[in-house]
Amino acid sequence: MRNKQPFRVKSISEFHQLRGLPKPAHPLISIVNLEDVQKFPDTISSLVLDLYSISLKRNFTGTIKYGQQEYDFNEGTLFFMSPNQVFSIEHNPNETVKQSGWKWVLLIHPDFLWNTPLARNIKQYEFFDYSVSEALFLSEKEEVIIDGIIANIQQEYHTNIDKFSKQIIISYIEALLNYSERFYNRQFITREKANHQILEQLEKLLIDYFNSEELISKGLPTVQYVSGKLNVSPNYLGALLKVLTGETTQQHIHKKLIEKAKEKLSTTNLTVSEIAYQLGFEHLQSFSKLFKTKTNFSPLEFRQSFN
């Protein structure tokens, strides 16, 4: 019978033990070839890793669950997880691990990054917090690049460890993350139709929201609210908008708000206070400050420019 609670893996050694692997060559970093290892025990239905993991899957036929979402991988994909994220997988009981499409996983214990710039900078790679359906789809050429970096990391920590080893491995990890960021930006462009559909849905969502009573009762929509409505993670939506529009999600929301404010200032006789209230602001000063910041005019100055 499977455990309902996620099984926590606290170390790389524990991960190796679960997969029936020898002890890791390094206690804080490991690359595991997943094509020929054992599956997780049937008693485990989900995992929480106290590790960073980057894994490559090709032609995966099972169901991967990440949080409450499911996604069927049918292409080569690079999947990122940061510590404390819940991950579960359901295999076809009639297939082997090799058939299931797992290729390799890079495991990094946070302690390996200690006292390096990457320990601070790794948070800037937002794809560690993307949902499973936002994984990175690699071209064959991109996959060769990633596999090459992985081979270099593996070779380095299997050689005699010296005072240069850690920094060299960190450099390879940084290269892997930077290439991944480049490939994600490429994906935003090459998957243009799907991404522009998200942008169109966002536009409609904001128009409907600004024309509803929710604006008065709930205030401005948050980044979490709009990303939830669009069924994407906040970080993914932000990265997508940055590529397509050059704006953050918050800036995009404010832009639509200012457009609505300009409409009311130029086409109605409502006072500035009434407009601020209708746009979800409790205080006139907050509305006036935002409007001035975005337009270089106060609301009254903008209205007077039409007279």
N, C-alpha and C positions, 0 to 999 in steps of 0.2 A: 504494500500500500504506500502511495506516495505521500511525502510530507506536504502539508498545506503551507507551512511557514517556509520562507526562503532559507536555504542552507548557506551559511556565511563561510566564505573561504578567506582566511586571514593572511595567508602567506603563499608564496610560490611553491614551497614544499608541499603544502596541503593540496594545491591544485594538481601537482604531479602525482601525488598519492591517489587522488580521486580518479585520475585517468590511467592508473596502472603504469606510470612512468618511473624510470630511475630517478634518484635524487638529482636536483638541478645542479648544473655546473657552477652556477652563481646563485647565491641566496636571494638576490634582489632584482634580478632580471633574467628572463628566459624566453626563448623562442621555441615553441612546441609545434612540431609537424603533426597536424591533426588527421592526416589521411589514414594512418594505420594504428591509431591508439584506441583504447577502449572508450565506449560511451560512458556518460555519467551513470551511476547506479540508478536503477529503476525507482528507488525510494526517493530520489531527489527530483522535484518538479520545477524548482526555480533556485537561482543562485544570487547571492550578493557578494561581489568581490571587493576586498579591501585593496584593490590594485587598479592601475590603469591597464586597459587591454585594447589592442588594435588587432583585428583579425580579418583575414581574407577568406571569402567564401565564393565558390564558383559552382553554378548550376545546382544550387541548393534546392532540395525537393521537400524538405520538412517545413514545419511552421515555427517561426521564431516569434516569441512574445516579448515585448519590451514595455514594462509597465502594464497597461491594459490594452495596448494595440497589438495587432498581428500583422505580419507581412510575409509574403511568399517571395523568396529570393530566386530569381531565375536567370540572373546575370552575375558576372564577377563583381563583387562589391567589397568595399572596405568599410568596416564597422568599428566605431570607437565607443569606448565606455570609460567613464571615470569612476573612482571608488564610490561605493554605496549605492550603485544603481542596480535595480532588480532586473534579472535576465532569466528567461526560461526558454526551453526548447523542447519540442515534441518531434521525435523521429518516427519515420515509418518503421514499424517493428520488423519488417521483412528485409531491411537493407542494412549494410554495414556502414561504419563511420566514413570509410573511403567513398562509398557510393553517395553519401549524403552531401558531399560537396565541400566540407570543411578542408581548408588547405593548411593554414598556419595561424598561430596567435602569438603576438608579442605581449608578454606580461611584464609590467614595471611596477615594483613596489615604490610608494611615495618616498621612502627613505633613501632610495637610490638617487633621487633628485636633490636631496638635502644639500644645502650650502652651494647650490649652483643657480645661475640666473634662470634656468628653465623651471626651477621650483616655483618661481613667481610668475614666469611668463606663460606657463602651460595653460593658465586660466584664460588666456586670450584666444586660444583655439576653441572657438565656440562649438565646433562639431562634436566635441565630447558630450555635449548636452542635447544633440539632435535626437529626435525620436527614430525608431528603427526604420520607418518608411522613408527617412531622409538620408539613408546611407549613401556612400559615394560609389557611383558606378564608374568602373575603370575601363578605359580602352585597352587593347592589347599592349600598346606601346607604354601606356602609363603603368600597367601591371608589371612590365619588365623592369621599369625604373624602381618601383616599390620593392619588388623581389630582390633587386640588386642591393638596395640599402639593408634589407633584412639579412641577407647573406653576409654583408660586411659586419653588422652588429654581432651576428652569431659567431663569426670567425674571431672577432676581437675578444669576446668574453670566454672563448674556449682556449685561447692562447694563454701564455703565462701572464698573470695579472701584474702590472707594474704601476708606477705613479702616473703614467700617461693614459692608462686604459679607460678610466672612468670618463675623462674629458673627451676622449675620442668617441666613445659610445654615446655620450650626451650629444656630441656634434652630429652623429648619424641620426639620432632620434629627432633632433631639431630639423635636419634635412628632410626626414620623413614627414614631419608635421607641416613644414613649409611647402613641400610638394603637394601634400594633401589639400592644403589651403588653396594652392593654385588650381588643382584639379576640381575642387568644389566651385571655384569661380567659373571655370570652363563649363561645369555642369549647369550652372545657372543660365549660361548663354545657350548651350546646345539643346537644353530642354526648354527652349524658349516658349513653346506653346503652352506647356503645363504651367510654367511659372507666370506667364502673362494671364492665364486663367485665374491664378491665385490673386494677382494684382487686381483684376477686374472684380473678383468676388469681394476683395477688400474695399474697393471703391463703392460698390453697392451696399456693403455692410455699413460703411460710415455714413453714406447718404441717408439710408433708412434710419440709422440711429439718431442722426442730427435732426431728422424730421419727426421723431417720435417723442413721447413724453418721458422716455427713459433719460434723456439728456437733463431734464429738470430734476427728476427723482434720484438719479444715480450719479450725475455728474459726467465728466469726460470719460469716454471709454479708455480702459487701460490697455497696455500692450498684451497683458495676459488674457484679457477679455477677447480682443480681436483675434489673437492667435488661436485661442480655444475654439472660437466660432469657425475658424478656417481649417481646424484640425491639423495645425502644424505647430511645431514648438516655437516659443518666442525667439530663440536664438536663430533658428532657421529663417523665420520670417524677416528678422532684422538683417541677416546677411543677404537674403534675396533682394530686399528693397534697396540695400546699399548698392548692389550691382546694377539693378534696373533703374533706380531713380536717384541714387547718390544721397538718399536720406535715410535716417533711422526710422523705425516704426513710430517713435514718439514724435519726431519731426513731421512725419506724414500725417499723423492725427492732428497735430497743431495746424498744419497747412490747410486741411479740410475745415477745421474750426474757423480759421481766419476767413476763408472763403465764405462761410455761412454768415459770419459777423459782418463782412463787407456788404453782403446781400441785404441784411436787415438794416444796416446803417444807411444804405443808399435808396431803399425802396419802401421803407416804413417810417411812420412817425413815432415809433416807440422811443422812449428815452434810453440813454445808454445803460442806465441801471436795469431797466426792464429787459433789454437785450442781453445783458450779462446774466441775469437770472434765467432767461430762456435757454442760454447756452451752458447752463449747469454750474455757474460760478456763484459761490456764497457771498463773495465780497467783490464789489465793483473795482477796487484797487487791483486785485489779481487779474481781472479781465483787461483792465486798461494797461497794466504793465506788460502782459503778454502781447497785446495788440501793438503796443508801441515798439516792443522788441522785434516783432516780425515785419512791421511795415514802416517804421520810422515816423509814424503819425500816431497821435492819440486818437481815440474813437471820435471825439468831437472835431478834431482837425480834419479827419478823413471825411466826415459828414459835411463839413463846411466847404470842402473842395468841390462839392457838387452844386453849390449855390452860386 
